[in-house]
Amino acid sequence: MLKLLHAIGFAVVCATPHQKAGFFVPSDEEIAARYTQVSARLMEHDVTLPLYLAAENYWDDLFLGRAQAGTIPMYRLGPAAAPTTGSAQAAFLFELPVEHLPLGLEQQLFALRLRGYLPVLAHPERYVPLWGKRERIEALARCAALVIDLAALDGAHGPQRGKAARYLVQEGLCHAAASDVHQSSDVRAVAAGMHWIRKKFGASRIEALLSDGPRQILAGELPDLPVG
């Protein structure tokens, strides 16, 4: 999977194992062991692809407890590395329930920003309460980086999510785009999503969403939204 991502142009990949109470809570030791194994395989196959590590944190009691304790898994270059930081922010990835957004979400995200965190919202196109709600999306974009799923642009997750993803790109309402691949077969739809952006908006938008935006996020900075 990583070789395929490298082949279609990815220069950095962030592994974000799911963290969801009652479903996916791998231990730090398990994650570190798998990271070491994958990194060694990359070297064996001469794939020069920096592999960052974070987590896809589901917004639940586990996440809220970690937020209170200051132990949210952050983006970092390996298990033992310190969180990647910019001026004062440390970035973390999170996802939400798709049908109902938490009450006071923007206020909670703003409070996290004040504490020195940069929240990064995974696949905003999946959340039904955001569909067509420009003002709500803009409010979220002021306190979190919105990162769409490239495969969604190709319809990989259904027509409604595809329409929502294309709307976010067309209106300039997302800060970055990512692969969100779970298996090798997912890479084809990622490449198709990249092609859609390039065809509709040109190389400059690809650069903004797949290079400039992600690099700023890894540095703990909230990127400016691209022009719609």
Backbone as numpy.savetxt, mean C-alpha at the origin, in Angstrom:
# Nx Ny Nz CAx CAy CAz Cx Cy Cz
7.36 -14.98 -8.22 6.54 -13.78 -8.22 7.41 -12.52 -8.22
8.44 -12.51 -7.39 9.33 -11.36 -7.33 10.12 -11.20 -8.63
10.52 -12.31 -9.23 11.22 -12.23 -10.52 10.31 -11.62 -11.58
9.05 -11.98 -11.58 8.11 -11.42 -12.55 7.89 -9.93 -12.32
7.76 -9.52 -11.07 7.60 -8.09 -10.77 8.84 -7.32 -11.23
10.00 -7.90 -10.98 11.24 -7.27 -11.42 11.27 -7.14 -12.94
10.77 -8.16 -13.62 10.79 -8.17 -15.08 9.89 -7.10 -15.69
8.80 -6.72 -15.00 7.91 -5.70 -15.56 8.25 -4.30 -15.05
9.37 -4.18 -14.31 9.86 -2.84 -13.99 9.93 -2.46 -12.53
9.52 -3.32 -11.62 9.57 -2.97 -10.21 11.02 -2.97 -9.72
11.40 -1.89 -9.05 12.76 -1.76 -8.53 12.83 -2.01 -7.03
11.71 -1.92 -6.34 11.61 -2.17 -4.91 10.28 -2.86 -4.66
10.27 -3.84 -3.77 9.03 -4.51 -3.39 8.93 -4.48 -1.86
7.72 -4.25 -1.37 7.48 -4.27 0.07 6.59 -5.47 0.41
7.11 -6.40 1.17 6.32 -7.54 1.63 5.46 -7.09 2.81
4.15 -7.30 2.69 3.23 -6.82 3.73 2.30 -7.94 4.19
2.81 -8.90 4.97 1.96 -10.00 5.45 0.77 -9.47 6.25
-0.38 -10.11 6.05 -1.60 -9.67 6.72 -1.48 -9.80 8.24
-2.10 -8.84 8.93 -2.23 -8.87 10.38 -3.71 -8.62 10.68
-4.43 -9.68 11.07 -5.86 -9.56 11.36 -6.20 -10.51 12.50
-6.73 -9.96 13.56 -7.03 -10.75 14.75 -7.92 -11.94 14.41
-7.51 -13.11 14.87 -8.30 -14.32 14.65 -8.07 -14.99 13.31
-7.31 -14.36 12.43 -7.09 -14.92 11.10 -5.60 -15.00 10.75
-4.94 -13.83 10.70 -3.54 -13.78 10.29 -2.75 -12.97 11.33
-2.05 -13.67 12.20 -1.17 -12.97 13.14 0.13 -13.75 13.24
0.91 -13.79 12.14 2.20 -14.49 12.20 3.14 -13.79 13.18
3.95 -14.57 13.85 4.87 -13.99 14.83 6.02 -13.27 14.13
6.68 -12.40 14.87 7.85 -11.71 14.34 8.91 -12.71 13.89
9.04 -13.80 14.65 10.05 -14.81 14.33 9.72 -15.52 13.01
8.44 -15.84 12.81 8.04 -16.48 11.56 8.30 -15.57 10.37
7.93 -14.31 10.51 8.11 -13.36 9.42 9.60 -13.19 9.11
10.42 -13.05 10.16 11.87 -12.87 9.96 12.48 -14.07 9.24
12.04 -15.28 9.62 12.58 -16.49 8.99 12.23 -16.55 7.52
10.97 -16.23 7.17 10.55 -16.27 5.77 11.26 -15.17 4.98
11.41 -14.01 5.58 12.10 -12.90 4.91 13.54 -13.31 4.56
14.21 -13.95 5.52 15.59 -14.40 5.30 15.65 -15.42 4.17
14.69 -16.35 4.14 14.66 -17.37 3.09 14.48 -16.74 1.71
13.51 -15.83 1.62 13.23 -15.21 0.32 14.41 -14.36 -0.13
15.01 -13.62 0.79 16.16 -12.78 0.43 17.31 -13.62 -0.10
17.53 -14.79 0.51 18.59 -15.69 0.05 18.29 -16.21 -1.36
17.01 -16.54 -1.62 16.64 -17.04 -2.95 16.84 -15.95 -4.01
16.54 -14.72 -3.66 16.76 -13.63 -4.60 18.23 -13.54 -5.00
19.11 -13.66 -4.02 20.54 -13.62 -4.30 20.96 -14.79 -5.17
20.40 -15.98 -4.90 20.73 -17.17 -5.69 20.37 -16.98 -7.16
19.27 -16.26 -7.40 18.78 -16.07 -8.77 19.21 -14.73 -9.37
20.14 -14.04 -8.69 20.68 -12.77 -9.18 19.58 -11.74 -9.44
18.60 -11.71 -8.57 17.54 -10.69 -8.65 17.88 -9.58 -7.67
18.32 -8.45 -8.20 18.75 -7.33 -7.36 17.53 -6.46 -7.06
16.72 -6.93 -6.14 15.46 -6.28 -5.82 15.40 -6.02 -4.32
15.60 -4.77 -3.87 15.47 -4.49 -2.44 14.09 -4.90 -1.93
14.07 -5.65 -0.85 12.82 -6.18 -0.30 12.56 -5.55 1.06
11.62 -4.63 1.08 11.21 -4.01 2.33 10.21 -4.92 3.04
9.99 -4.63 4.30 9.07 -5.44 5.10 8.14 -4.50 5.87
6.87 -4.85 5.90 5.89 -4.10 6.69 4.78 -5.08 7.07
3.55 -4.64 7.06 2.41 -5.51 7.32 1.17 -4.83 6.77
0.17 -5.62 6.40 -1.12 -5.06 6.03 -2.02 -5.20 7.26
-2.12 -4.11 8.00 -2.79 -4.10 9.29 -4.29 -3.88 9.12
-5.09 -4.86 9.51 -6.54 -4.70 9.46 -6.97 -3.82 10.63
-7.91 -2.92 10.37 -8.36 -1.97 11.40 -9.28 -2.72 12.38
-8.67 -3.31 13.41 -9.43 -4.07 14.41 -8.81 -3.81 15.78
-9.24 -4.57 16.78 -8.74 -4.33 18.14 -7.24 -4.58 18.25
-6.73 -5.55 17.47 -5.29 -5.80 17.48 -4.54 -4.57 17.00
-4.99 -4.01 15.88 -4.33 -2.82 15.36 -4.46 -1.64 16.31
-5.66 -1.41 16.83 -5.86 -0.26 17.72 -5.02 -0.38 18.99
-4.87 -1.61 19.48 -4.01 -1.82 20.64 -2.55 -1.53 20.31
-2.11 -1.95 19.13 -0.74 -1.67 18.72 -0.53 -0.18 18.51
-1.54 0.49 17.97 -1.43 1.93 17.76 -1.27 2.65 19.10
-2.03 2.21 20.10 -1.94 2.82 21.42 -0.57 2.57 22.05
-0.04 1.36 21.82 1.24 0.98 22.43 2.44 1.44 21.61
2.21 1.94 20.40 3.31 2.36 19.54 4.07 1.20 18.93
3.36 0.08 18.65 4.04 -1.11 18.12 3.46 -1.53 16.76
2.89 -0.61 16.00 2.39 -0.94 14.66 3.58 -1.35 13.78
3.49 -2.46 13.05 4.57 -2.82 12.11 4.71 -1.76 11.01
5.89 -1.19 10.91 6.16 -0.11 9.96 6.95 -0.62 8.76
7.00 0.18 7.70 7.87 -0.11 6.57 9.32 -0.02 7.02
10.11 -1.06 6.69 11.52 -1.06 7.05 12.25 -2.01 6.11
13.55 -1.86 6.00 14.33 -2.70 5.09 14.84 -3.91 5.86
13.92 -4.86 6.14 14.30 -6.08 6.83 13.78 -6.12 8.25
13.70 -7.33 8.84 13.11 -7.50 10.17 13.82 -6.74 11.27
15.15 -6.63 11.17 15.90 -6.01 12.25 16.09 -4.51 12.06
15.68 -3.99 10.92 15.90 -2.58 10.62 14.91 -1.69 11.37
15.35 -0.47 11.62 14.45 0.53 12.19 13.44 0.94 11.14
12.26 1.43 11.57 11.29 1.94 10.59 11.90 2.99 9.69
11.51 2.96 8.42 11.96 3.96 7.48 11.28 5.28 7.82
12.06 6.32 8.03 11.48 7.59 8.46 11.90 8.72 7.55
11.07 9.73 7.50 11.39 10.95 6.77 11.64 12.05 7.77
10.96 13.17 7.62 11.18 14.30 8.52 10.82 13.93 9.95
9.65 13.33 10.14 9.26 12.92 11.49 8.27 11.78 11.47
7.99 11.25 10.30 6.92 10.27 10.16 7.48 8.86 9.93
6.76 7.88 10.41 7.05 6.48 10.11 5.79 5.90 9.48
5.91 5.29 8.30 4.75 4.88 7.52 4.33 3.45 7.84
3.01 3.23 7.87 2.48 1.88 8.04 1.28 1.70 7.11
1.08 0.46 6.66 -0.01 0.11 5.76 -1.19 -0.42 6.57
-2.41 -0.01 6.18 -3.59 -0.53 6.86 -4.73 -0.72 5.86
-5.68 -1.58 6.23 -6.89 -1.77 5.43 -8.10 -1.70 6.34
-9.27 -1.49 5.73 -10.50 -1.24 6.47 -11.55 -2.28 6.12
-12.61 -2.41 6.92 -13.76 -3.22 6.50 -14.34 -2.62 5.21
-14.69 -3.45 4.26 -15.06 -2.92 2.95 -16.46 -2.31 2.92
-17.35 -2.73 3.81 -18.73 -2.26 3.75 -19.01 -1.07 4.66
-18.29 -0.96 5.77 -18.58 0.10 6.75 -17.27 0.66 7.27
-17.05 1.95 7.08 -15.84 2.57 7.59 -15.99 2.86 9.09
-14.89 2.78 9.84 -14.97 3.05 11.28 -15.45 4.47 11.56
-16.19 4.64 12.64 -16.65 5.97 13.04 -15.45 6.83 13.40
-15.49 8.09 12.97 -14.42 9.01 13.31 -13.09 8.66 12.68
-13.13 8.00 11.51 -11.89 7.51 10.90 -10.91 8.64 10.63
-11.36 9.72 10.02 -10.45 10.82 9.68 -9.81 11.42 10.94
-10.61 11.54 11.99 -10.06 12.11 13.23 -9.00 11.19 13.84
-9.25 9.88 13.76 -8.27 8.93 14.31 -6.98 8.93 13.48
-7.13 9.05 12.16 -5.94 9.11 11.31 -5.16 10.39 11.56
-5.87 11.48 11.74 -5.20 12.75 12.02 -4.43 12.67 13.34
-5.03 12.03 14.33 -4.36 11.86 15.62 -3.07 11.03 15.46
-3.12 10.01 14.60 -1.92 9.21 14.34 -0.85 10.06 13.65
-1.25 10.92 12.73 -0.29 11.83 12.09 0.39 12.71 13.13
-0.38 13.21 14.07 0.19 14.08 15.11 1.19 13.32 15.99
1.03 12.02 16.08 1.95 11.19 16.88 3.18 10.76 16.09
3.29 11.20 14.84 4.49 10.89 14.07 4.37 9.73 13.12
3.14 9.31 12.79 2.92 8.21 11.86 2.36 8.72 10.53
2.68 8.00 9.46 2.04 8.23 8.17 1.19 7.01 7.84
-0.14 7.09 8.00 -1.01 5.98 7.61 -1.05 5.84 6.09
-1.02 4.60 5.61 -1.06 4.31 4.18 -2.23 3.37 3.94
-3.27 3.87 3.26 -4.49 3.09 3.07 -4.38 2.20 1.83
-4.49 0.90 2.05 -4.44 -0.07 0.95 -5.75 -0.08 0.18
-5.65 -0.25 -1.11 -6.75 -0.41 -2.06 -8.03 0.38 -1.70
-8.00 1.71 -1.75 -9.20 2.50 -1.44 -10.37 2.22 -2.36
-10.09 1.64 -3.52 -11.18 1.35 -4.46 -12.12 0.24 -3.96
-11.75 -0.47 -2.93 -12.58 -1.59 -2.45 -13.66 -1.16 -1.47
-13.56 0.06 -0.92 -14.45 0.44 0.17 -15.73 1.08 -0.37
-16.82 0.35 -0.20 -18.10 0.76 -0.77 -18.50 2.17 -0.34
-18.32 2.57 0.94 -18.74 3.92 1.34 -17.97 5.05 0.64
-16.88 4.72 -0.05 -16.11 5.75 -0.76 -16.51 5.87 -2.22
-17.27 4.94 -2.75 -17.56 4.94 -4.18 -18.32 6.20 -4.58
-17.68 7.01 -5.41 -18.30 8.24 -5.91 -18.34 9.37 -4.90
-17.75 9.19 -3.72 -17.81 10.21 -2.65 -16.52 11.03 -2.64
-16.44 11.96 -3.56 -15.20 12.71 -3.74 -14.77 13.45 -2.46
-15.70 14.11 -1.79 -15.34 14.89 -0.60 -14.79 13.98 0.49
-15.37 12.80 0.67 -14.89 11.87 1.69 -13.50 11.36 1.31
-13.30 11.07 0.05 -11.98 10.61 -0.41 -10.94 11.70 -0.18
-11.28 12.93 -0.52 -10.34 14.04 -0.33 -10.01 14.24 1.14
-10.99 14.06 2.02 -10.75 14.19 3.46 -9.77 13.12 3.93
-9.95 11.88 3.45 -9.02 10.81 3.81 -7.63 11.08 3.25
-7.57 11.63 2.04 -6.28 11.86 1.38 -5.47 12.96 2.07
-6.12 13.74 2.92 -5.37 14.77 3.67 -4.67 14.20 4.90
-5.07 12.99 5.32 -4.45 12.43 6.53 -3.91 11.02 6.33
-3.98 10.50 5.10 -3.42 9.17 4.80 -3.04 9.12 3.33
-2.02 8.35 3.02 -1.65 8.11 1.63 -2.56 7.02 1.07
-3.21 7.30 -0.07 -4.12 6.35 -0.69 -3.40 5.62 -1.81
-3.32 4.29 -1.72 -2.56 3.48 -2.67 -3.49 2.48 -3.34
-3.76 2.68 -4.63 -4.67 1.79 -5.34 -3.96 0.50 -5.74
-4.79 -0.50 -6.02 -4.33 -1.81 -6.48 -4.27 -1.77 -8.01
-3.10 -1.95 -8.59 -2.95 -1.90 -10.04 -3.82 -2.92 -10.75
-3.94 -4.11 -10.19 -4.74 -5.16 -10.84 -6.20 -4.78 -10.93
-6.68 -3.95 -9.99 -8.08 -3.54 -10.01 -8.39 -2.73 -11.26
-7.40 -2.00 -11.77 -7.61 -1.21 -12.99 -7.94 -2.10 -14.17
-7.50 -3.35 -14.11 -7.76 -4.31 -15.19 -9.00 -5.16 -14.89
-9.71 -4.83 -13.83 -10.92 -5.57 -13.49 -10.70 -6.85 -12.73
-9.50 -7.03 -12.14 -9.18 -8.29 -11.48 -10.05 -8.55 -10.26
-10.62 -7.52 -9.68 -11.43 -7.68 -8.47 -12.90 -7.33 -8.70
-13.31 -7.39 -9.95 -14.70 -7.13 -10.28 -14.92 -5.76 -10.90
-16.02 -5.60 -11.65 -16.24 -4.36 -12.40 -16.44 -3.13 -11.52
-17.10 -3.26 -10.37 -17.33 -2.09 -9.53 -16.04 -1.56 -8.93
-15.20 -2.48 -8.47 -13.91 -2.06 -7.93 -13.01 -1.52 -9.03
-13.11 -2.10 -10.23 -12.35 -1.58 -11.36 -12.77 -0.17 -11.70
-14.07 0.08 -11.71 -14.58 1.43 -11.99 -14.12 2.41 -10.93
-14.15 1.99 -9.66 -13.71 2.87 -8.57 -12.22 3.18 -8.67
-11.41 2.17 -9.03 -9.97 2.39 -9.17 -9.67 3.35 -10.30
-10.35 3.18 -11.43 -10.11 4.08 -12.56 -10.56 5.51 -12.24
-11.64 5.64 -11.47 -12.10 6.96 -11.03 -11.02 7.66 -10.19
-10.42 6.92 -9.27 -9.40 7.51 -8.40 -8.20 8.01 -9.20
-7.81 7.24 -10.22 -6.67 7.66 -11.05 -7.08 8.84 -11.94
-8.22 8.74 -12.57 -8.67 9.80 -13.49 -8.85 11.13 -12.78
-9.34 11.10 -11.55 -9.60 12.33 -10.80 -8.40 12.78 -9.98
-7.31 12.05 -10.05 -6.12 12.42 -9.28 -6.32 12.31 -7.78
-7.01 11.25 -7.35 -7.37 11.10 -5.94 -6.62 9.96 -5.26
-5.49 9.53 -5.81 -4.66 8.53 -5.14 -3.21 9.00 -5.20
-2.46 8.65 -4.18 -1.07 9.10 -4.07 -0.08 8.15 -4.74
-0.47 6.88 -4.87 0.45 5.88 -5.41 -0.34 4.67 -5.86
0.35 3.76 -6.55 -0.23 2.49 -6.99 0.74 1.37 -6.64
0.18 0.20 -6.31 1.02 -0.92 -5.89 0.50 -2.22 -6.48
1.31 -3.26 -6.39 0.96 -4.53 -7.03 -0.07 -5.33 -6.25
0.09 -5.41 -4.92 -0.78 -6.20 -4.06 -0.92 -7.64 -4.56
0.16 -8.20 -5.08 0.10 -9.57 -5.59 0.18 -10.58 -4.43
-0.54 -11.68 -4.59 -0.50 -12.77 -3.62 0.06 -14.05 -4.23
0.11 -14.11 -5.57 0.66 -15.28 -6.26 1.15 -14.84 -7.64
1.93 -15.71 -8.27 2.58 -15.34 -9.53 1.58 -14.95 -10.62
0.43 -15.63 -10.65 -0.54 -15.35 -11.70 -1.14 -13.95 -11.60
-0.99 -13.29 -10.44 -1.53 -11.94 -10.27 -0.74 -10.89 -11.05
0.48 -11.21 -11.42 1.36 -10.21 -12.02 0.85 -9.75 -13.39
0.19 -10.63 -14.13 -0.32 -10.25 -15.45 -1.28 -9.05 -15.33
-2.20 -9.10 -14.36 -3.15 -8.00 -14.19 -2.46 -6.74 -13.71
-1.39 -6.88 -12.94 -0.61 -5.71 -12.52 -0.01 -5.02 -13.74
0.59 -5.80 -14.63 1.17 -5.24 -15.86 0.10 -4.57 -16.70
-1.10 -5.17 -16.75 -2.20 -4.58 -17.51 -2.64 -3.26 -16.90
-2.65 -3.17 -15.58 -2.99 -1.92 -14.92 -1.98 -0.83 -15.21
-0.71 -1.19 -15.21 0.35 -0.23 -15.56 0.16 0.26 -17.00
-0.17 -0.66 -17.89 -0.39 -0.30 -19.29 -1.57 0.67 -19.43
-2.63 0.44 -18.65 -3.81 1.32 -18.70 -3.43 2.75 -18.29
-2.66 2.88 -17.22 -2.25 4.21 -16.77 -1.39 4.89 -17.83
-0.43 4.15 -18.37 0.47 4.73 -19.38 -0.30 5.15 -20.63
-1.25 4.33 -21.06 -2.02 4.62 -22.27 -2.92 5.84 -22.07
-3.54 5.95 -20.90 -4.50 7.03 -20.64 -3.83 8.34 -20.26
-2.71 8.27 -19.52 -2.15 9.47 -18.91 -0.68 9.70 -19.21
-0.02 8.74 -19.83 1.37 8.93 -20.21 2.36 8.51 -19.15
3.63 8.59 -19.53 4.71 8.13 -18.67 4.82 8.94 -17.39
4.44 10.22 -17.43 4.58 11.06 -16.25 3.69 10.57 -15.10
2.50 10.06 -15.43 1.62 9.57 -14.36 2.14 8.24 -13.80
2.70 7.40 -14.67 3.34 6.18 -14.19 4.45 6.53 -13.21
5.26 7.51 -13.57 6.36 7.94 -12.70 5.84 8.45 -11.36
4.75 9.22 -11.40 4.19 9.79 -10.18 3.63 8.71 -9.26
2.90 7.76 -9.83 2.19 6.77 -9.01 3.03 5.56 -8.63
4.03 5.21 -9.46 4.81 4.01 -9.19 6.25 4.27 -8.76
6.66 5.53 -8.81 8.03 5.85 -8.39 8.05 6.97 -7.36
7.64 8.17 -7.79 7.73 9.33 -6.90 6.88 9.14 -5.63
5.61 8.78 -5.81 4.73 8.61 -4.67 5.20 7.54 -3.70
5.49 6.32 -4.18 5.97 5.29 -3.26 7.26 5.66 -2.54
8.19 6.32 -3.24 9.45 6.69 -2.57 9.20 7.70 -1.46
8.29 8.65 -1.69 7.96 9.61 -0.65 7.29 8.92 0.54
6.41 7.97 0.25 5.74 7.25 1.33 6.74 6.48 2.17
7.69 5.77 1.52 8.71 5.04 2.26 9.59 5.97 3.09
9.69 7.23 2.65 10.46 8.21 3.41 9.60 8.89 4.49
8.34 8.44 4.63 7.48 9.00 5.66 6.81 10.30 5.27
6.74 10.59 3.98 6.16 11.85 3.53 4.84 11.59 2.80
3.84 12.43 3.04 2.57 12.33 2.31 2.74 13.04 0.99
2.68 12.33 -0.14 2.89 12.99 -1.44 1.73 13.93 -1.78
2.00 14.86 -2.65 0.92 15.66 -3.23 0.12 14.77 -4.17
-1.18 15.03 -4.26 -2.00 14.29 -5.21 -1.64 14.73 -6.61
-1.57 13.80 -7.57 -1.31 14.19 -8.96 -2.49 14.95 -9.53
-2.26 15.70 -10.57 -3.32 16.44 -11.21 -4.25 15.45 -11.90
-5.58 15.61 -11.71 -6.55 14.69 -12.28 -6.69 14.87 -13.77
